[in-house]
Amino acid sequence: MTQASATPKATRRQHDREIVALAVPAFGALVAEPLFVMADSAIVGHLGTAQLAGLGIASALLTTAVSVFVFLAYATTAAVARRVGAGDLQAAIRQGMDGIWLALLLGAAVIAVVLPTAPSIVELFGASDTAAPYATTYLRISALGIPAMLVVLASTGVLRGLQDTKTPLYVAIAGFVANAVLNVGLVYGADLGIAGSAWGTVIAQCGMAAAYLVVVVRGARRHGASLRPDALGIRASAQAGAPLLVRTLSLRAILMIATAVAARLGDADIAAHQIILSLWSLLAFALDAIAIAGQAIIGRYLGADDTDGARQACRRMVEWGIAVGVALGVLVILSRALFLPLFTGDSTVKDAALPALVIVALSQPICGVVFVLDGVLMGAGDGSYLAKAMILTLVVFAPVALLVPTLGGGLTALWAAMALMMTVRMLTLWLRSRSGRWLVTGATR
């Protein structure tokens, strides 16, 4: 049965099966990523407060650095999926190899910058005299694993483009287990302290990168794709990723502004803000899983010159985003009284967080639409529009958020500004999806 001749009900079922098959494993892999930091924190925390503080600073810097390069996964997914849709698996894997080579080059550049400047970077972020040496040690050692981390991002994009989200889940689980075992053995067994934790994480990340490379290399040999670096292909990967880098930096700026404003509101508000932001990030994983499915599915449809299929898939994924958003919002409302005591016993912090949590809950359906359409447009390779839309969102959000301490309203007003930010994103993405300008078909955009 073709897409054109299928009944609407059969088409929805087909899309549902594809979305679930891709999104569920993707969600598992996404959740596994922050578990690395949690495991490191649990193990290093028993060494002392200064060591834990140093780990907190260094891991925040590393997480930020790697998140900036997440375009390696997003751009690669879209490019590979298009070629899969066009039926050219050799070109799909060749495109993926270009992304992996770009990841290695960027990783080497980051190492060259971080190793000599690590003490200055740590000092810039306000580390105390007792925490700074531990932060510097962890940062310098962990920086050696950045190329592997970026290869993991690019390789994940390759497999997602090939419509495979199960392998990244298996690799993520194996990496988490290896990281935990290595950390315990090196920190306590070998008595290396925080350096042992860093080395354990580096080794686990290199193992994950090696596992991905084995899978990709096998695919390349099976389909006759070259493994050699290609300057034009690497440049094309960089050009495709540049707009997504602008998008990511704009989003990071929004989150940094929100945190800076919360800090100006007082200790209770910044503490409550960090709790809510952690929850918001966790909820984002569920919605981002659907977005990842969108990247892979939309790219494949457009590569196959099937604009009707792409439109129908987009519509169905938006319905999924709204439904999941509503479910998450209800869950937040029902569990808020149980959630907050897990993080704090301070009644002042709880009082600041509760009304802001309600705003987070009510905005989840909006977030669902935003994440899905973001994924759809990434899958279409519409990075230039996404960059412009996020810059516009930043321009709208920044003055509103910065006025919160002056106009009053506290943390509730700040999270109302965050809801406004998501609403602006939804409007810009919805207008683009309605225009149809993203429906550019072919093996390349």
Buried (B, 14 or more C-beta within 10 A) or exposed (E): EEBEEBEEEEBBEBBBEBBBBBBBBBBBBBBBBBBBBEBBBEBBEEBBEBBBBBBBBBBEBBBEBBBBBBBBBBBBBBBBBBBBBBEBBBBBBBBBBBBBBBBBBBBEEBBEEBEEEBBEBBEEEEBEEEBBBBBBBBBBBBBBBBBBBBBBBBBBBBBBBBBBBBBBBEBBBBBBBBBBEBBBEBBBEEEBBBBBBBBBBBBBBBBBBEBBBEBBBEBBEEBEBEBEBBEEBBEBBBEBBBBBBBBBBBBBBBBEBBBEBBBEBBEBBBBBBBBBBEBBEEBBBBBBBBBBBBBBBBBBBBBBEBBEBBBBBBBBBBBBBBEBBBBBBEBBBEEBEEBBEEBBEBEBBBBBBBBBBBBBBEBBBBBBBBBBBBBBBBBBBBBBBBBBBBBBBBEBBBEBBBBBBEEEBBBBBBBBBBBBBBBBBBBBBBEBBEEEEBBBBEBBB
